[in-house]
Amino acid sequence: MRTVVTALIVMFTALGAPPWAPAGAQAAAPAAPATSTLNVSFKLDARLSGPTYGGERWVSGATYIGAAAQDAVEARVSAVDATGRSVKVSPSWTPSDPEMLAISPARGERVKITVRKIGESTVTVTFGGASRKLTVRAVERNGNKQVSITQ
């Protein structure tokens, strides 16, 4: 008898509502695991890929150095939870100096970071309880702006 009751409870729970719940009730959805790690990667400038188109190339090293005269960098973020599973995110991207950096859009998985002037600033990427700080440096080399981003 106990086995039958247990089997019925498991069956009804799998269908979305336990047998003791009122008609039309749904079982509570399991809470999404907290995001534990944000990983930021940067799209390589097409000029660095050579003369043939091989698709988009993204890198995620400790420091990204853009091509000469590249004042905008596309960035994207991915996340994993504490169990190592990928998590869909829509983080906020906040520059410490909005006069130096423009980020479009301000929230999303993929953004464009545009450097407006020479200098150094930080960008904080935040989603849930996780955050990542990026240091953006822009220097002038041979009359051109060169951007590097360290994470």
N, C-alpha and C positions, 0 to 999 in steps of 0.2 A: 504494500500500500504506500509506504513512504517513497519508494522508487517512482511510482506513478505520479504522486504529487510533485516530486522534484522534477520529473520530466515535463509535467504540465507548466510549472513555473518557468523553467528554462525556455520552453516553447513560446509561451506568452511574452516573456521578456524579449526574446529575439524578434518577435513581431512588433515590438514597440510599446506595449502596454502590459503591465503586470495584471494578473487576474483580479486583484483586489482593488484596482484603480477604477474610478467612475468611468462610465461609457464615454468614449471619445478622448480620453486622456492619453497622452503620450509619455513615454519614459523620458526622464531628463537626459539630455545629450551630455556625454562626458565632456568635462572641461578641457579645453585645448591646453596642451602643455606649455609652460612658460618658455619663451624664447631665451636661449642661453648664449648664442653666438651669432653675431652679424658679420658677414663676410662681404667686403666691398671689392669690386673689380672695375677695371677701366678699359674702355675701348681704345685700341691702338689707332692712331691716325693712319688713314689709308695710304699716305705717302711712305709709311714705314713698311708696308706689306709688299712692295715691289710692283712691277708693271701689270701683273695679272690679278684679277679679282678672285680671291679665294674665300670670300665671305667675311663676316665680322670676326675680329680677333680680340679677345678679352684677356687681360692679364690681372693678376692679383698679388703681386709681390709686395714687399714691405715699402718700396718706393717706386712710384711711377714717374718717369720723366718723359714729357711730351716732346713732340718734334719742334724744331725752330719755327717761330711765328704761329704757333698753335695757342690761341688764347681761350679755347673752349675744350672741355674734356667731358665725354659722356661717362657716367658712372652708374653702376647698378649694384644692388645689394641682394644677397640671399641669406637665409637664416636656417639654423638647425636648432631643434629643441634639445633638452637634456638627454633624450634617448638617442639622438643622432639623426632623427627624421627631419626632412625638409619641411619648412613652415612657410606658408604664403605670408608676405609682409607688405606693408605700405608705410614705411618709416617717414618721419619728418627729418628734413635736412636744414640745419640752422647754422648760418655763417656767423662768426663772431664780429666780422667787419663787413656789413652789407654794402659799403661804399667800394670795397675792393672786389667782392665776389657777388655774383648773381647766380641764384640756383633756380632752375625752372624744370618742372614744377617744384614747389616747396615740400611736397609730400608725394611719395611714390617709390616704386621699386627701381625705376630707372629715371635718372635726371641728367641735366646738362649743367655743368659748373663753368661759368664764364668769368674769366679774370679781367677786371676792368682797369687795374693799375698795378704797377710794380710794388712789391711788398710781401708781407706774410700775414696769414690769417688762419683760423681753424674753422672746420665744419664739424658739427656734431650730428651724427646720424643716430636717431633714437626710435625704438619700437618696443612697446611693452616695457619690460624691466631691463632690456639690453641697450647698450649704446656703444658707439665707436667714434673715436675722434680722429679726424684727418687734418694734417698740417699742410696747407697750400702755400707754396713759395713761388713767386714770380720774379725773375731777374731779367735784365736786359743783356743780351749777348749779340754782338755785331749788329746792333740796331734793331734786333728782333726780341720779342718777349718769349721767354722759355719758362714753362710751368713744370713744377715737380710737386708731387703729392705723396706724403709719407703717412702711413697708418700704423 
